[in-house]
Amino acid sequence: MERLSNKAILKASEVEQFSYCSVAWHLERQGYKPESPALQRGLEEHADLGGKIDSLSKVERTSKRLSYIGYALLLLAISVLIWWLLC
C-alpha cells in the first residue's frame, strides 16, 4: 500500500482557506509564506487564547478532583454520624 504524502492530505482549515482564496492556498502549498502584521497579531492572539484555554482546563480538572474529595468527606461524615448514633 502506498503512503500518501503530506501534500495529498487536506486539513479542514485548508479547505476553508481554498474557498476564501484559492490563489493564496496554492501559493502556500508551493512553499510561499505570507507576511503580514495582521497575520503575526493573529498568531499571537491564538497563542494567548490557547494558553488561557489550557489554564482553564487545569482549573476545571482541579475543581472536579476537589468535588470528589468533598463528596468522599461528606460520605465519611455521614457514616461516622450513623455509627455514633447506633453505638
LINDAWO-V685518 format. One record per helix or strand of 3 or more residues. SS is the DSSP state (H for helix, E for strand). FROM is the first residue (numbers start at 1). LEN is the number of residues. If there is no record, write none. Layout:
SS & FROM & LEN
SS & FROM & LEN
This chain:
H & 6 & 3
H & 12 & 9
H & 22 & 8
H & 37 & 50
